[in-house]
């Protein structure tokens, strides 16, 4: 945990040097309590009521907020075994979510990510590549063979695996790389 806090402070300083000032009084950083597949997450709490707006998706209208007064960043424990640069890349990715209007991976998030990548040489993107990051960290990557489903992008063949499926996965989501449609295959195990 000590290492996480030190890297977090370094990331804040790097962002300040390029003109991105984040109010750290509203942010708490910690290791994830669960064993996650994801790199990290930013949980947003206490919405700023002055920034509410409505978003229509399909036939439903959702109440959204552009700014929050409290953020909790969680970094997965397995990420802390990787190379320091990859850990910092993950922390900065989550810090971008703490900025106003960046609570998703929309245009504002992408603008900040591009700027930080150009100025500081990071590789901040919407999704990470676990296998590549393990290899960069000189660690052996072994894929969990207990997955029940294989999801493949019909456009770019990006493949990922899941234990469980969300309802309407193929209707709600697209490929994070190219935006293509997803196709689900059930993995059949022979015993």
N, C-alpha and C positions, 0 to 999 in steps of 0.2 A: 504494500500500500504506500510505503514511503516513496518508492520509485515512481508510482503513478502521480502522486502530488507534485514531485519535482518536475516531471515531464509536463504536467499540466501548467505549472508556473512558467516553464520555458516556452510553451506554446502561446500563452497569453502575452509574454514579452515579444515574441516574434511577430504576433499580430499587431501589437502596438507600434512596432518599428515601421510597419508598412501602412499605418494610419487606420487600423481597425481597432477601435477601443470598445472592449466588452465590459459591461458592469459585472464584475465577478462577485459582487455581494448577492446577486440573485442566482448564483450557480453553485451547486454542490456536485462534487465528482466522487465516484466510488466504484469499486469492483462489483460486477453483477453477482447477485446471490444465487442465480440459477446457472446451469451449464448451458449456455446459449450457442447456437450456430452462428449467430450474427456477431459482428465485430463490436458494436456498441449501440446505445440508443440514448435519445434525449427525451426525457419525460417532462412535459410542460404542464405547469399548474398555475393557478391564480391568473386567469385571463384578464387582460386590460379591457375593461368594459367599453372603453372609448374606441376600440379597434374592431368591434364586431361587424360582421357582414354575413350575407346569406349566399350560399352557393347551391345552384341547381344541378343535380346529377340525375339524369334520366327524368323520372316523374317526381322525384323527391327533392325537397329543399332542406339544406342543412345549415345550422347556425355555426359560424366559424369565427375565430379570433386571429388577428394578425400579430399580436404581441402578447407576451406572458410576463408575469412578474416573478416567477420562480421556475427554475430549471434543475433537473437532476440528471446528470450524465452518468450512465453506467457503461463501463468497459468490461468486456468478457475476459475471464481469467486466462483463457488460452491465448488471447492477443498479447498478454503481458510476457509471454515466452518468446515472442517474435523480436526481430531487430528493432532497435529504438526508433528508427525513422518511420517504421510502419505503425508503431504505437502512437507516435506523435501525429501521423497522418489521420489516424482514427480519432484522436482527441480533437484535432482541428475540425474534422468533418462534423463532429457532434457540437462543437462550439459555434459553427456556422448556424446550426439550428436554434441557437440562443439569440441570434440577431432578429430584429423585427422583420416580419414578412418572410422569414426563412424556415418556418416550421414544417415545410415539406421539401421535396426535391424540385421545386418549380424554378421559374426563370430567375428569381432573386438569389436563390441558393446557388444556381449554376453560375451566375455572375460573380458571386463571392469566391466560389471554388476556382473558377478560371483565373481570377485576379491573384489569389493566393498561390495557385500552381505556378503562375508566371513569375511572381515576385520572390517566392521562397523555394521553388523547385519541388513542391510536393506533387502527389498524384491523387488528389481528392476527386472522387467520383461518387456516383450514386451507389454502386456496388463494388465490392472487393473481390479479389481472386485468391481464395485461401491457399490453393495449391502453389501458385506463384509466390505468395508471401512466405510460405514455409520454405520453399527453395531458396529465396533471397536470404532467409535467416539460417541457412545451412541446416535445416531440420528435415527429417523424413516425414512426408505427408502420407497418411493412410486414410482412405475414405471409409466411412462407416458403411458396412455391407448390410446393415439391417433395414435399409430403406424399403418402403413398400411401393413407392411411386417414382417414376422417372418423368420429368417434365421437359419437353423439348420445344424450342422455338422453331416454328415452321419456316421461318425466313432465314435465320443465320445459324441454326442448329445448336445454339447455346443450350447446354443441358444442365439441369440441377435435379436434386433428389429430395424427397419429402417422406417423413414417417406418416404424417396425416395430411389430409387435404382440406382446404377451406371450401365451404360451399361456394359455388359459382366462381371458382378460381379462374377458369378460362374466359368467363364473361367479364369479370371485373379487372383482370390484370393482363398486361402485355409484357413482352420481353424487355428487360431493363437495358439491354444493349442496343437493340435496333427497333423496338416497338412492335415486333411481329406477334402473330397469334401463337398461343401456347397449346400444345397437345399433350395429353396425359396418357402414360402407359403404366399399367400395373405390372410390377415385377413379380414373376412367378418363381417360387423357390421349389426345387426338387429335393426331396429328402431321401 
